[in-house]
């Protein structure tokens, strides 16, 4: 068991710059594994470091453009990173989306902080609602105290929602192994202990604290699974297994060309909780199973609109495809222009639906603004489709060389290097290596390491396509639409129910 002040002692000085952030990650006693080996210092691991660099950009952007990536918060009474700021107006959500697109442009990958902000925003309103129904529960006060410290320290908070789930046909309490859903193991006068796991956790190793939440609607029998709380990422009992990503070890092959984007990448991890202690001060729900659905729906409404970040990646990929066409000398061809227009149309359609969800946001009872639910689900449904088509068109424009190109080591070989430079030459005046670099970037984003963040994450993150279709069906007001159609058609009444 830990003293609350001791838990925050490492964050006495606020993190301001990207270098501050990198320094804050060093020397932590985390139980991290990758490729079957324990990682003593993730900051120095060549495969993990690009994901840390991507998250560091959230601090760099805040120092370079504070009006975009930081905010004055009433909770902490300070200027803090926008990823810690509970949106208090529609303009806050609009600016959030503009920030997310810019970070996507800067990194060409997932910068890993959206889920934390969306967890914060969700907890703000849900804890308020629970306390209104259960006077004296004190969840909202605890949450505000936690967030106040976090904002003043300017730390990274990660969000942990997705459980392993086990047998999907059974609720949490009926699982053969109860660890398939994170749950309370025991409680004492100091706090509670949780065990289980969280899956696919973006930027988990790169964060300072985690907020864990239930992943689905629950019944009273699932009371011990309906728990929300915050823990330090280096809390005793936590183990991290960093997931593989396509071509992730290219960064250790030597050189930077074959990686496509050697500087930035995303990161996901399996987090195992083994009797992890959570002090009462950091418990924000405990047993309120009836609010699990509300929490999940609000979180997904925020997070599905947060996939506006993919338009920033789309900007990079469209630019790479246009550069590839130029390097091939075909940029003036009408079919190339048409494909670039189509890519842009799809990218801006995603952006417009996300921004519309922000502009149409409304205030919850706690004062936190939340995106329009219907438009957020429409936005995310677009994201499950359009990046795949944008990627297909990028590969179409780039040509087959995007997957058949020799390696950088071949390029550096004294015998075959000159041959590669000769036969991979494109347009006159374009350096062969520059042409190769653009093609590697397209490979990286469409089938390589950062396709994880641009494609598969777009499909499954914040819920797979069917989850959005369910929410769209619930919100589409079909009876109202039928009534309007009947009125205009002169139909007096609806047909009898069968």
Phi, psi and omega per residue, in radians:
X1 nan 2.522 -2.995
X2 -2.166 2.562 3.037
X3 -1.303 2.410 -3.072
X4 -1.060 -0.746 -3.139
X5 -1.091 -0.646 3.131
X6 -1.143 -0.583 3.136
X7 -1.132 -0.488 -3.096
X8 -1.790 0.005 -3.035
X9 -1.063 -0.592 -3.118
X10 -1.221 -0.219 -3.053
X11 -1.982 0.548 -3.130
X12 -1.119 -0.629 3.074
X13 -1.711 2.264 -3.136
X14 -1.160 2.534 3.041
X15 -1.414 2.202 -3.080
X16 -2.040 -0.936 -3.027
X17 -1.758 2.963 3.062
X18 -1.069 -0.664 3.108
X19 -1.163 -0.659 3.048
X20 -1.011 -0.759 -3.113
X21 -1.101 -0.828 3.134
X22 -1.028 -0.712 3.119
X23 -1.142 -0.574 -3.101
X24 -1.208 -0.313 -3.114
X25 -1.542 -0.228 -3.056
X26 -1.424 2.570 3.005
X27 1.380 0.212 3.141
X28 -1.477 2.594 3.139
X29 -1.674 1.360 -3.124
X30 -1.850 2.562 3.127
X31 -1.712 1.513 -3.017
X32 -2.004 2.356 3.109
X33 -2.201 2.538 3.024
X34 -2.608 2.262 3.140
X35 0.967 0.688 3.053
X36 1.399 0.079 -3.121
X37 -2.197 2.535 3.091
X38 -1.295 2.412 -3.117
X39 -1.810 1.853 -3.069
X40 -1.217 -0.592 -3.125
X41 -2.440 1.621 -3.083
X42 -0.978 -0.548 -3.110
X43 -1.029 -0.550 -3.070
X44 -1.716 0.032 -3.139
X45 -1.392 2.181 -3.021
X46 -1.096 -0.507 3.141
X47 -1.446 -0.581 -3.130
X48 -1.428 -0.577 -3.023
X49 -0.972 -0.714 3.128
X50 -1.011 -0.563 3.099
X51 -1.247 -0.585 3.071
X52 -1.175 -0.697 3.095
X53 -1.046 -0.680 -3.130
X54 -1.134 -0.721 3.117
X55 -1.225 -0.558 3.100
X56 -1.072 -0.465 3.123
X57 -1.120 -0.424 3.104
X58 -1.167 -0.509 3.051
X59 -1.416 -0.693 -3.138
X60 -1.091 -0.747 3.125
X61 -1.108 -0.647 -3.133
X62 -1.164 -0.542 3.097
X63 -1.419 -0.558 -3.132
X64 -1.426 -0.643 -3.117
X65 -2.368 1.262 -3.071
X66 -1.054 -0.505 3.138
X67 -1.170 -0.381 -3.121
X68 -1.680 -0.791 -2.946
X69 -1.945 0.213 3.013
X70 -2.411 2.967 -3.097
X71 -2.714 2.636 3.029
X72 -1.506 2.088 -3.076
X73 -1.874 2.326 3.085
X74 -1.267 -0.506 -3.103
X75 -1.137 -0.905 -3.133
X76 -1.558 -0.233 -3.120
X77 1.123 0.644 -3.057
X78 -2.687 2.983 2.979
X79 -1.488 2.225 -3.076
X80 -2.394 2.886 3.089
X81 -1.064 2.454 -3.099
X82 -1.080 -0.369 3.088
X83 -1.270 -0.021 3.043
X84 -2.017 0.070 -3.005
X85 -1.730 2.077 3.060
X86 -1.215 2.131 -3.093
X87 -1.083 2.182 -3.096
X88 -1.918 0.132 3.118
X89 -2.870 2.927 3.053
X90 -1.100 -0.645 3.126
X91 -1.054 -0.617 3.090
X92 -1.064 -0.729 -3.137
X93 -1.244 -0.627 3.083
X94 -1.104 -0.809 3.137
X95 -1.142 -0.669 3.060
X96 -0.963 -0.817 -3.116
X97 -1.161 -0.660 3.094
X98 -1.113 -0.695 3.083
X99 -1.090 -0.769 -3.104
X100 -1.116 -0.693 3.114
X101 -1.144 -0.733 -3.138
X102 -1.099 -0.708 3.119
X103 -1.172 -0.601 3.049
X104 -1.108 -0.679 3.096
X105 -1.136 -0.669 -3.073
X106 -1.269 -0.581 -2.993
X107 -1.890 -0.467 -3.078
X108 1.158 0.401 -3.091
X109 -2.764 -3.024 3.070
X110 -1.416 2.189 3.139
X111 -1.674 0.043 2.733
X112 1.288 0.231 -3.096
X113 -1.975 -0.122 -3.052
X114 -1.123 -0.699 -3.076
X115 -1.123 -0.596 3.110
X116 -1.152 -0.787 3.118
X117 -1.112 -0.724 -3.122
X118 -1.193 -0.547 3.038
X119 -1.167 -0.743 3.115
X120 -1.048 -0.860 -3.106
X121 -1.078 -0.691 3.137
X122 -1.159 -0.825 -3.126
X123 -1.070 -0.584 -3.133
X124 -1.020 -0.849 -3.067
X125 -1.400 -0.654 -3.085
X126 -1.211 -0.744 3.104
X127 -1.105 -0.618 3.086
X128 -1.096 -0.785 -3.113
X129 -1.174 -0.682 3.122
X130 -1.114 -0.778 -3.129
X131 -1.111 -0.560 3.115
X132 -1.150 -0.570 3.131
X133 -1.549 -0.410 -3.095
X134 -2.228 1.310 -3.111
X135 -0.925 2.342 3.135
X136 1.645 -0.139 3.138
X137 -1.105 -0.698 3.032
X138 1.323 0.227 -3.107
X139 -1.120 -0.764 -3.076
X140 -1.146 -0.733 3.112
X141 -1.067 -0.742 3.101
X142 -1.084 -0.784 -3.113
X143 -1.091 -0.761 3.137
X144 -1.099 -0.666 3.117
X145 -1.119 -0.731 3.092
X146 -1.106 -0.834 -3.085
X147 -1.155 -0.606 3.094
X148 -1.031 -0.791 3.100
X149 -1.113 -0.748 -3.107
X150 -1.104 -0.725 -3.131
X151 -1.185 -0.710 -3.133
X152 -1.203 -0.568 3.086
X153 -1.448 -0.306 3.122
X154 1.023 0.841 -3.074
X155 -1.590 3.096 3.023
X156 -1.750 2.200 3.033
X157 -1.917 2.195 3.070
X158 -1.685 2.677 3.099
X159 -1.890 2.330 -3.117
X160 -2.161 1.835 -3.092
X161 -2.051 -0.793 -2.921
X162 -1.324 2.045 3.064
X163 -1.501 2.819 3.069
X164 -1.046 -0.608 3.038
X165 1.357 -0.427 3.087
X166 1.028 -2.147 3.108
X167 -1.404 1.875 -3.051
X168 -1.140 -0.254 -3.139
X169 -1.439 -0.113 -3.076
X170 -2.096 2.522 3.068
X171 -1.261 2.988 -3.079
X172 -0.923 -0.814 -3.030
X173 -1.250 -0.194 3.138
X174 -1.774 0.039 3.132
X175 -1.145 2.509 3.078
X176 -1.091 -0.592 3.079
X177 -2.101 1.920 -3.051
X178 -1.120 -0.295 3.128
X179 -1.228 -0.092 3.086
X180 -1.158 -0.275 3.010
X181 -2.292 2.376 3.106
X182 -1.045 2.353 -3.050
X183 -2.632 2.838 3.086
X184 -1.380 2.198 3.124
X185 -1.542 -0.759 3.109
X186 -2.803 2.884 3.141
X187 -2.288 2.609 2.982
X188 -2.466 -2.998 -3.051
X189 -1.262 -0.159 -3.135
X190 -1.722 -0.450 -3.075
X191 2.924 -2.599 -3.133
X192 -2.421 2.902 -3.128
X193 -2.132 2.351 -3.099
X194 -2.154 2.549 3.068
X195 -2.360 2.773 -3.118
X196 2.379 -2.544 3.140
X197 -2.764 2.803 2.982
X198 -2.238 2.448 -3.032
X199 -1.918 2.743 2.977
X200 1.011 0.562 -2.977
X201 -1.390 1.905 -3.081
X202 -1.146 2.234 3.056
X203 1.102 0.401 -3.050
X204 -1.038 -0.806 -3.096
X205 -1.223 -0.386 -3.069
X206 -1.592 -0.035 -3.085
X207 -1.622 3.001 3.048
X208 -1.806 -0.675 3.115
X209 -2.316 2.750 3.048
X210 -2.140 2.410 2.911
X211 -1.848 2.102 3.109
X212 -1.782 2.541 -3.024
X213 -2.477 2.760 3.028
X214 -1.202 2.720 -2.994
X215 -1.846 -0.131 -3.042
X216 -2.771 2.966 3.070
X217 -1.130 2.616 -3.051
X218 -2.384 2.914 3.065
X219 -1.986 3.073 -3.131
X220 -1.054 -0.531 3.118
X221 -1.172 -0.282 3.138
X222 -1.713 0.348 -3.019
X223 -0.910 -0.748 -3.079
X224 -1.244 -0.203 3.116
X225 -1.638 -0.211 -3.114
X226 -1.571 1.329 -3.045
X227 -2.340 2.404 3.082
X228 -2.264 2.323 3.134
X229 -2.866 3.107 -3.122
X230 -2.235 2.405 3.084
X231 -2.405 2.653 2.982
X232 -1.179 2.591 -3.111
X233 -1.194 -0.319 3.123
X234 -1.802 0.382 3.124
X235 -1.115 2.496 3.074
X236 -0.997 2.372 3.132
X237 1.737 -0.091 3.123
X238 -1.707 2.310 3.051
X239 -2.240 2.399 -3.101
X240 -2.054 2.291 3.027
X241 -2.072 1.878 -3.082
X242 -1.269 2.287 -3.085
X243 -1.337 2.697 3.035
X244 -1.317 2.621 3.014
X245 -2.304 2.586 -3.084
X246 -0.953 2.230 3.101
X247 1.072 0.410 -3.076
X248 -1.154 -0.463 -3.110
X249 -1.520 0.082 3.050
X250 -1.067 -0.438 -3.126
X251 -1.203 -0.267 3.116
X252 -1.794 0.075 -3.137
X253 -1.394 -0.185 -3.079
X254 1.753 2.288 -3.092
X255 1.403 3.035 -3.083
X256 -2.091 -0.157 -3.024
X257 -1.147 -0.850 -3.022
X258 -1.172 -0.429 3.128
X259 -1.184 -0.441 3.137
X260 1.435 -0.811 3.049
X261 -2.514 1.437 -3.014
X262 -1.278 -0.377 -3.037
X263 -1.454 -0.635 -2.996
X264 -2.222 2.526 3.058
X265 -2.771 2.989 3.052
X266 -1.691 -3.035 3.136
X267 -2.807 2.381 3.000
X268 -2.301 2.692 -3.140
X269 -2.579 2.663 2.897
X270 -1.515 2.207 3.113
X271 -1.937 2.108 3.096
X272 -1.757 2.203 3.094
X273 -1.797 2.088 3.130
X274 -2.130 1.647 -3.113
X275 0.903 0.908 3.140
X276 -1.410 2.206 -3.111
X277 -1.417 2.360 3.086
X278 -2.211 1.939 3.137
X279 -1.120 2.671 -3.121
X280 -0.902 -0.628 -3.105
X281 -1.077 -0.376 -3.113
X282 -1.975 0.331 3.034
X283 -1.774 2.125 -3.044
X284 -1.920 -0.240 2.929
X285 -2.697 2.476 3.095
X286 -2.618 1.664 3.088
X287 1.675 -0.064 -3.125
X288 -1.403 1.195 -3.046
X289 -1.030 -0.540 -3.092
X290 -1.199 -0.225 3.129
X291 -1.754 0.007 -3.134
X292 -1.085 -0.746 -3.137
X293 -1.103 -0.794 3.120
X294 -1.026 -0.790 -3.125
X295 -1.066 -0.822 -3.118
X296 -1.109 -0.760 -3.108
X297 -1.159 -0.700 3.112
X298 -1.196 -0.723 3.126
X299 -1.061 -0.815 -3.102
X300 -1.178 -0.536 3.070
X301 -1.105 -0.788 3.049
X302 -1.092 -0.889 -2.916
X303 -1.266 -0.565 3.132
X304 -1.164 -0.599 3.064
X305 -1.296 -0.428 3.114
X306 -1.154 -0.225 3.114
X307 -1.275 0.181 2.913
X308 -1.008 -0.412 3.122
X309 -0.989 -0.505 -3.106
X310 -1.167 -0.347 3.082
X311 -1.250 -0.497 3.037
X312 -1.163 -0.731 3.059
X313 -1.130 -0.665 3.096
X314 -1.061 -0.690 3.091
X315 -1.006 -0.752 -3.138
X316 -1.134 -0.787 -3.081
X317 -1.190 -0.683 3.080
X318 -1.084 -0.744 3.101
X319 -1.100 -0.686 3.129
X320 -1.159 -0.708 3.120
X321 -1.125 -0.725 3.119
X322 -1.127 -0.689 3.114
X323 -1.167 -0.671 3.107
X324 -1.094 -0.733 3.104
X325 -1.094 -0.726 3.124
X326 -1.118 -0.739 3.129
X327 -1.124 -0.481 3.113
X328 -1.514 -0.162 3.138
X329 1.391 0.401 -3.082
X330 -2.089 0.284 -3.049
X331 -1.105 -0.377 -3.124
X332 -1.527 -0.134 -3.119
X333 -1.136 2.397 -3.040
X334 -1.098 -0.646 -3.096
X335 -1.246 -0.514 3.067
X336 -1.194 -0.811 3.107
X337 -1.027 -0.728 -3.111
X338 -1.142 -0.679 3.123
X339 -1.170 -0.689 3.101
X340 -1.160 -0.628 3.063
X341 -1.126 -0.760 3.140
X342 -1.111 -0.727 3.099
X343 -1.053 -0.756 3.136
X344 -1.167 -0.714 3.109
X345 -1.022 -0.804 -3.139
X346 -1.140 -0.746 -3.131
X347 -1.094 -0.767 -3.116
X348 -1.289 -0.414 3.049
X349 -1.163 -0.726 3.043
X350 -1.038 -0.844 -3.093
X351 -1.057 -0.764 -3.060
X352 -1.155 -0.676 3.133
X353 -1.224 -0.647 3.078
X354 -1.142 -0.774 -3.132
X355 -1.194 -0.643 3.084
X356 -1.074 -0.687 3.101
X357 -1.103 -0.574 3.099
X358 -1.285 -0.813 -3.134
X359 -1.113 -0.510 -3.132
X360 -1.636 0.279 -3.119
X361 -1.171 2.804 3.126
X362 -2.363 2.819 -3.122
X363 -1.477 2.399 2.961
X364 -1.471 3.056 -3.119
X365 -1.128 -0.448 3.132
X366 -1.356 -0.226 -3.082
X367 1.765 -0.217 3.075
X368 -1.275 2.335 3.092
X369 -1.514 2.483 -3.137
X370 -2.237 2.473 -3.121
X371 -1.034 2.733 3.035
X372 -1.078 2.223 -3.023
X373 -1.137 -0.841 -3.112
X374 -1.045 -0.863 -3.079
X375 -1.185 -0.554 3.072
X376 -1.135 -0.719 3.122
X377 -1.220 -0.639 3.052
X378 -1.103 -0.746 3.135
X379 -1.035 -0.860 -3.115
X380 -1.173 -0.589 3.100
X381 -1.127 -0.649 3.026
X382 -1.065 -0.694 -3.107
X383 -1.159 -0.507 3.127
X384 -1.242 -0.182 -3.074
X385 -2.081 -0.884 -2.893
X386 -1.168 -0.688 3.093
X387 -1.030 -0.533 3.100
X388 -1.161 -0.703 3.104
X389 -1.239 -0.689 3.080
X390 -1.049 -0.731 3.127
X391 -1.151 -0.709 3.115
X392 -1.059 -0.761 -3.139
X393 -1.191 -0.611 3.091
X394 -1.104 -0.751 3.104
X395 -1.180 -0.628 3.093
X396 -1.036 -0.837 -3.126
X397 -1.190 -0.685 -3.062
X398 -1.187 -0.652 -3.115
X399 1.651 3.000 -3.054
X400 -1.116 -0.375 -3.122
X401 -1.068 -0.347 -3.131
X402 -1.082 -0.350 3.133
X403 -2.152 0.015 -3.127
X404 -2.056 0.090 -3.011
X405 -1.206 2.397 3.044
X406 -1.077 2.872 -3.065
X407 -1.425 2.957 3.085
X408 -1.132 -0.575 3.109
X409 -1.159 -0.623 3.033
X410 -1.112 -0.707 -3.141
X411 -1.076 -0.592 -3.090
X412 -1.498 -0.148 3.139
X413 -1.237 2.337 -3.055
X414 -1.126 -0.499 -3.104
X415 -1.513 -0.833 -3.044
X416 -1.683 -0.280 3.133
X417 -0.983 -0.848 3.115
X418 -1.069 -0.571 3.113
X419 -1.180 -0.696 3.104
X420 -1.105 -0.788 3.132
X421 -1.073 -0.616 -3.126
X422 -1.250 -0.856 -2.973
X423 -1.574 -0.202 3.051
X424 -1.730 0.180 3.098
X425 -1.180 2.437 3.079
X426 -1.897 -2.169 -3.119
X427 -1.075 2.528 3.079
X428 -0.988 2.333 3.107
X429 1.598 -0.139 3.106
X430 -1.723 2.154 3.127
X431 -1.115 2.345 -3.110
X432 -1.012 -0.711 -3.114
X433 -1.140 -0.662 3.093
X434 -1.118 -0.662 3.085
X435 -1.109 -0.732 3.132
X436 -1.125 -0.675 -3.129
X437 -1.090 -0.738 3.118
X438 -1.133 -0.726 3.127
X439 -1.139 -0.667 3.095
X440 -1.144 -0.608 3.089
X441 -1.130 -0.732 3.101
X442 -1.102 -0.754 3.077
X443 -1.034 -0.804 -3.123
X444 -0.994 -0.697 -3.032
X445 -1.531 -0.354 -3.049
X446 -1.893 -0.499 3.075
X447 -2.446 -0.015 -3.091
X448 -1.767 -2.667 -2.986
X449 -1.044 -0.767 -3.061
X450 -1.497 0.042 2.907
X451 -1.194 -0.367 3.056
X452 -1.028 -0.866 -3.108
X453 -1.348 -0.484 -3.063
X454 -1.604 -0.593 -3.048
X455 -1.905 -1.209 -3.067
X456 -1.056 -0.713 3.086
X457 -1.107 -0.639 3.091
X458 -1.114 -0.562 -3.128
X459 -1.343 -0.811 -2.969
X460 -1.858 -0.377 -3.120
X461 -1.103 2.497 -3.114
X462 1.030 0.443 3.126
X463 1.789 2.367 3.114
X464 -1.224 2.939 -3.019
X465 -0.879 -0.698 -3.093
X466 -1.095 -0.552 3.114
X467 -1.092 -0.685 3.099
X468 -1.226 -0.653 -3.131
X469 -1.130 -0.636 3.083
X470 -1.091 -0.795 -3.137
X471 -1.186 -0.662 3.088
X472 -1.098 -0.721 3.121
X473 -1.094 -0.678 -3.141
X474 -1.197 -0.470 -3.023
X475 -1.833 0.030 -2.966
X476 -1.448 -0.058 3.033
X477 0.900 0.903 -3.039
X478 -1.136 -0.583 3.137
X479 -1.155 -0.676 3.085
X480 -1.113 -0.718 3.136
X481 -1.123 -0.736 3.118
X482 -1.128 -0.697 -3.135
X483 -1.102 -0.694 3.123
X484 -1.160 -0.700 3.136
X485 -1.147 -0.749 -3.137
X486 -1.122 -0.667 -3.128
X487 -1.092 -0.809 -3.121
X488 -1.221 -0.508 3.131
X489 -1.458 -0.136 -3.140
X490 1.435 0.377 3.101
X491 -1.525 2.173 -2.996
X492 -1.280 -0.684 -3.034
X493 -2.551 2.808 3.082
X494 -1.370 2.705 3.136
X495 -1.185 2.725 -3.130
X496 -1.130 2.594 3.113
X497 -1.239 2.483 3.104
X498 -1.919 nan nan
